[in-house]
Amino acid sequence: MFYNSTRNSEVKVSSAEAITQGISAEGGLFVPEEIPALTLDEIKAVGEMKYADRAAYVFSKYLTDFTDAEIHYCTDNAYSDKNFETENIAEIAHLFSGTYMLELWHGPTCAFKDMALQILPYFLTTSAKKIKLDKKIVILVATSGDTGKAALEGFKDVEGTSILVFYPEDGVSPMQKRQMKTQEGGNVGVCAIKGNFDDCQNGVKAIFTDNEVKNLLDENGMMFSSANSINWGRLVPQIVYYVSAYAELAKDGEIKLGEKINVVVPTGNFGNILAAYYAKHMGVPINKLICASNINNVLTDFINTGVYDRNRQFYATVSPSMDILISSNLERLLYLMTGKNDAVIREWFSKLASEGRYEVSADVKAKLAEEFCAGFCDDEQTKNTIHAIYEKYSYTCDTHTAVAVKVYNDYKDATGDETKTVIASTASPYKFSAAVLAALESGNEDMDEYSKVDRIAQLSDIAVPSALADLKNKPERFSDVIEKADQKAYVLKTLGL
Ligand SMILES: *Cc1c(COP(=O)(O)O)cnc(C)c1O
């Protein structure tokens, strides 16, 4: 299996090369040449395996340049009970008849990004070895909260890597800040920037492309890489849990093997729902892919009209990990839907860069309508949904997941579609405790974060994840705060250059 670039179909690289490069030289994203097939018999067999082996089975179809031993080295290290609190890794909770919550947040940082970031470091170091890049991999991350912590936990103490994370001093939640400042590991660094997320991100991008820095690293046996969600090594692990969920439901007799299900995904950068699309086209019987957004509803409009227009107000919401106006992974979907037309992708995405807007062809609009449905809801509706779910089913869900539940309810009301449905649950309710508690009951606004967590634990059936419970007693290791102009010097100093 080789990988092409969405902006140049002539590019042809192995998966190890795609993963180490992250993004193609001309700015395109790597996509597999073909989507490998999975038969119903294979899906049935996958249902009998433990999660790490399910993952290895799916990876063997995409990472064909990896040996079985290499794949198992990655999956066994990533998906073990050392890192995840449930044996199933991706637990399925039954919300009500025919509706299942795929809980993707039992990893070390309590959000679904762990599903990919626990394995990416192993993919990266294995890939680098395979293509004889005998260098230490230095990961730089700019984060608005979730990604940075998940990347830190993934890369911590992984041999042959080091990681440095920058976050905006006043741009993350108190819990997120504490999670990062107390980070353990001998190869990690965390630093706050006096500025916003864009300042962090621009600084990191400038360092990545700075030739002086690159040469210095090279002379010292190091290279930069990115843990960003456009890396194929972050997308492919997400395909696994859709295959796994289907196989599990079939094994448990909840669905008949071959019966179609709907999948609902709370969406930001379009990575998670794109993974579901890949699972569907591999052969997992999926009917509709339902794309749920918060009030930053650029994707709802796109799926419903075929016009992508980022020229709109940006809102900070109670589901911050979906506060995004440019969904990078959409590029991969459009490349597939245009029949791998790299010229048209270049045209649309240069329009997006220059005008902030593009409109897809009638053919692509028809394909979007056939495969996807889309909806959105605001913060008030999100909180009302958390409350209603709690009252009705004694289940506590986080704000992002609540957006998906609300959009799904609307979809069902509008269509009467009774197809059994899997809803991707992307974060633990404890991770967004302020908004979740406010939704459950009023009058606790003044509590500190830890008391809010304790109060949710009293109200809810869900145990506090140990990673969050332990946070209170952990010493702070990182307190550096720097000016944005000093980011490059800070990186060099940290690397001892
Ligand atoms: C990142 C994130 C999302 C959005 O996922 P995409 O793959 O970017 O669409 C949704 N929910 C949570 C909790 C997240 O952290």
PDBQT file of the ligand as one rigid body, heavy atoms in Angstrom, charges set to zero:
ROOT
HETATM    1  C1  LIG A 501     -10.680  17.023  19.295  1.00  0.00    +0.000 C 
HETATM    2  C2  LIG A 501     -12.026  16.767  19.880  1.00  0.00    +0.000 A 
HETATM    3  C3  LIG A 501     -13.194  16.706  19.080  1.00  0.00    +0.000 A 
HETATM    4  C4  LIG A 501     -13.165  16.945  17.587  1.00  0.00    +0.000 C 
HETATM    5  O1  LIG A 501     -12.601  15.882  16.878  1.00  0.00    +0.000 OA
HETATM    6  P1  LIG A 501     -12.124  16.067  15.357  1.00  0.00    +0.000 P 
HETATM    7  O2  LIG A 501     -11.422  14.819  15.015  1.00  0.00    +0.000 OA
HETATM    8  O3  LIG A 501     -11.186  17.261  15.392  1.00  0.00    +0.000 OA
HETATM    9  O4  LIG A 501     -13.313  16.324  14.539  1.00  0.00    +0.000 OA
HETATM   10  C5  LIG A 501     -14.405  16.407  19.686  1.00  0.00    +0.000 A 
HETATM   11  N1  LIG A 501     -14.479  16.221  21.035  1.00  0.00    +0.000 NA
HETATM   12  C6  LIG A 501     -13.386  16.287  21.828  1.00  0.00    +0.000 A 
HETATM   13  C7  LIG A 501     -13.543  16.072  23.290  1.00  0.00    +0.000 C 
HETATM   14  C8  LIG A 501     -12.123  16.558  21.293  1.00  0.00    +0.000 A 
HETATM   15  O5  LIG A 501     -11.045  16.621  22.105  1.00  0.00    +0.000 OA
ENDROOT
TORSDOF 0
